[in-house]
Amino acid sequence: MALAAGRAMLMRSGVRLGTQAAARGGNGARRFMNHRVVVEPNTVPGVAVIKFKNPPVNSLTLEFLTEFVICLEKLENDKTFRGVVLTSDCPGIFSAGLDLREMCGKNPAHYAEYWRAVQEMWLKVYLSNLVLVAAINGTSPAGGCLIALSCDYRVLADNPRYRMGLNETLLGLVVPFWFKDTLVNTIGHRASERALQLGLLFPPAEALQLGMVDQVVPEDQVQSTALSVMTQWLAIPDHVRQLTKNMIRKATADHLIKHQEADIQNFINFISRDSIQKSLQVYLENLKQKKH
Ligand SMILES: CCCCC/C=C\C/C=C\CC/C=C/CC(=O)SCCNC(=O)CCNC(=O)[C@H](O)C(C)(C)COP(=O)(O)OP(=O)(O)OC[C@H]1O[C@@H](n2cnc3c(N)ncnc32)[C@H](O)[C@@H]1OP(=O)(O)O
């Protein structure tokens, strides 16, 4: 998605771009702040840290997706950056995945706009020229897991309360084919068959065993480990690494690009069904009630 289109989408969503601010941190480094995504240049040269800050659970709202894509585009266009660590500012939660309220009780035009934003976010992350390392410091179901799976490397906090996986079937949803492809490319066909049909969410030890993440480390070392892994990836010249990444990922991305409009229409038809709307409402209601 072009930056201009993203800005237009932000405007349509009622987000004021004027609220973005550039400030200087204690070390004099620039720190870009949006509402929901904070970008911090880090101590490692050429590396930025993106922190998801969409409380309470970093759900992927339309506004969040738009800010996230714009942030990544800015970093890609700024040649001082070669790598980005993605992490969360919400304690215990990397991202709760797609925002269920965006898919519930809205009209087809909204569903189309939302689904296009989800697609564009995935394409941006999956095909990024930057090295992307996920520092997964919390639970990451469904869309949250997709973001992590689309990075080049994943470091997960060793906390048995954190779960990771594509749990769509537990919500009565069918996993989109490109979510499925991303998982299959990471953990293989057989493991994906079981994980996707049962909607399994894995604790850290199992996620590591399956190859869903590359490393599990103590919670307070997630970001530092991600940054030291980044140094290893940045030792490779950008152009050869980028061409290699593209060679491996292009076919998967092209599959969506070729069928992007049909995928949007399928999403609208599916999500608009009464039975699906009912399932989502019940799921949201259960989330609320578990507090009481
Ligand atoms: C046949 C043809 C097929 C064609 C198919 C085409 C397309 C495919 C169609 C559809 C696919 C759609 C894909 C969806 C992928 C997704 O990402 S769905 C989202 C999945 N996410 C989840 O299941 C996570 C749900 N949340 C939780 O489990 C917990 O909230 C948590 C993350 C573990 C955190 O728990 P915690 O106790 O800390 O917090 P609360 O549960 O109290 O939540 C606080 C607050 O936040 C609200 N909330 C939580 N998650 C979401 C969410 N994903 N979206 C929106 N809102 C969320 C929760 O309701 C609470 O709200 P409050 O009560 O108002 O405070």
The ligand as a MOL file (V3000), in Angstrom:
LIG
                    3D

  0  0  0     0  0            999 V3000
M  V30 BEGIN CTAB
M  V30 COUNTS 65 67 0 0 0
M  V30 BEGIN ATOM
M  V30 1 C -15.7940 -21.1120 3.0990 0
M  V30 2 C -15.1290 -19.8860 2.6100 0
M  V30 3 C -14.1930 -19.3470 3.6250 0
M  V30 4 C -13.7140 -18.0160 3.2410 0
M  V30 5 C -12.8630 -17.4910 4.3250 0
M  V30 6 C -12.4630 -16.1150 4.0760 0
M  V30 7 C -11.9070 -15.4030 5.0150 0
M  V30 8 C -11.7640 -15.9050 6.4310 0
M  V30 9 C -12.7860 -15.3610 7.3510 0
M  V30 10 C -12.5270 -14.9470 8.5570 0
M  V30 11 C -11.1910 -15.0440 9.1670 0
M  V30 12 C -10.9970 -13.9900 10.1860 0
M  V30 13 C -9.6730 -14.1660 10.8550 0
M  V30 14 C -9.4990 -13.8300 12.1040 0
M  V30 15 C -8.2070 -13.9490 12.7940 0
M  V30 16 C -8.2030 -13.3340 14.1840 0
M  V30 17 O -7.2140 -12.7640 14.5500 0
M  V30 18 S -9.6040 -13.4760 15.1230 0
M  V30 19 C -9.1550 -12.9070 16.7310 0
M  V30 20 C -8.6160 -14.0390 17.5520 0
M  V30 21 N -8.2510 -13.5800 18.8570 0
M  V30 22 C -8.6050 -14.1920 19.9800 0
M  V30 23 O -9.2410 -15.2270 19.9720 0
M  V30 24 C -8.1800 -13.5550 21.2760 0
M  V30 25 C -9.3380 -13.2040 22.1290 0
M  V30 26 N -8.8970 -12.5680 23.3720 0
M  V30 27 C -8.4060 -13.2900 24.3980 0
M  V30 28 O -8.2890 -14.4940 24.3730 0
M  V30 29 C -8.0270 -12.5080 25.6170 0
M  V30 30 O -8.6400 -11.2470 25.5500 0
M  V30 31 C -6.5090 -12.3130 25.7710 0
M  V30 32 C -5.8660 -11.7670 24.5170 0
M  V30 33 C -5.8640 -13.6680 26.1470 0
M  V30 34 C -6.2560 -11.3060 26.9350 0
M  V30 35 O -6.9070 -11.7460 28.0870 0
M  V30 36 P -7.0990 -10.7070 29.2970 0
M  V30 37 O -7.7640 -11.4650 30.3980 0
M  V30 38 O -5.8380 -10.0140 29.5950 0
M  V30 39 O -8.0670 -9.5660 28.7160 0
M  V30 40 P -9.6290 -9.6620 28.4440 0
M  V30 41 O -9.9830 -10.9790 27.8660 0
M  V30 42 O -10.3550 -9.2440 29.6690 0
M  V30 43 O -9.8060 -8.5870 27.2920 0
M  V30 44 C -9.7710 -7.1870 27.5750 0
M  V30 45 C -10.7500 -6.4920 26.6520 0
M  V30 46 O -10.2910 -6.6770 25.3050 0
M  V30 47 C -11.3340 -7.2560 24.5150 0
M  V30 48 N -10.7330 -8.1110 23.4850 0
M  V30 49 C -9.9360 -9.1500 23.6710 0
M  V30 50 N -9.5430 -9.6550 22.4890 0
M  V30 51 C -10.1400 -8.9200 21.5370 0
M  V30 52 C -10.1140 -8.9580 20.1000 0
M  V30 53 N -9.4110 -9.8440 19.4040 0
M  V30 54 N -10.8590 -8.0270 19.4570 0
M  V30 55 C -11.5640 -7.1150 20.1360 0
M  V30 56 N -11.6190 -7.0230 21.4920 0
M  V30 57 C -10.9010 -7.9230 22.1750 0
M  V30 58 C -12.1600 -8.0390 25.5400 0
M  V30 59 O -13.4380 -8.2590 25.0330 0
M  V30 60 C -12.1460 -7.0900 26.7040 0
M  V30 61 O -13.0650 -6.0550 26.4220 0
M  V30 62 P -13.9390 -5.3710 27.5870 0
M  V30 63 O -14.7040 -6.4850 28.2560 0
M  V30 64 O -14.8180 -4.4050 26.8810 0
M  V30 65 O -12.9390 -4.7390 28.5110 0
M  V30 END ATOM
M  V30 BEGIN BOND
M  V30 1 1 1 2
M  V30 2 1 2 3
M  V30 3 1 3 4
M  V30 4 1 4 5
M  V30 5 1 5 6
M  V30 6 2 6 7
M  V30 7 1 7 8
M  V30 8 1 8 9
M  V30 9 2 9 10
M  V30 10 1 10 11
M  V30 11 1 11 12
M  V30 12 1 12 13
M  V30 13 2 13 14
M  V30 14 1 14 15
M  V30 15 1 15 16
M  V30 16 2 16 17
M  V30 17 1 16 18
M  V30 18 1 18 19
M  V30 19 1 19 20
M  V30 20 1 20 21
M  V30 21 1 21 22
M  V30 22 2 22 23
M  V30 23 1 22 24
M  V30 24 1 24 25
M  V30 25 1 25 26
M  V30 26 1 26 27
M  V30 27 2 27 28
M  V30 28 1 27 29
M  V30 29 1 29 30
M  V30 30 1 29 31
M  V30 31 1 31 32
M  V30 32 1 31 33
M  V30 33 1 31 34
M  V30 34 1 34 35
M  V30 35 1 35 36
M  V30 36 2 36 37
M  V30 37 1 36 38
M  V30 38 1 36 39
M  V30 39 1 39 40
M  V30 40 2 40 41
M  V30 41 1 40 42
M  V30 42 1 40 43
M  V30 43 1 43 44
M  V30 44 1 44 45
M  V30 45 1 45 46
M  V30 46 1 45 60
M  V30 47 1 46 47
M  V30 48 1 47 48
M  V30 49 1 47 58
M  V30 50 1 48 49
M  V30 51 1 48 57
M  V30 52 2 49 50
M  V30 53 1 50 51
M  V30 54 1 51 52
M  V30 55 2 51 57
M  V30 56 1 52 53
M  V30 57 2 52 54
M  V30 58 1 54 55
M  V30 59 2 55 56
M  V30 60 1 56 57
M  V30 61 1 58 59
M  V30 62 1 58 60
M  V30 63 1 60 61
M  V30 64 1 61 62
M  V30 65 2 62 63
M  V30 66 1 62 64
M  V30 67 1 62 65
M  V30 END BOND
M  V30 END CTAB
M  END
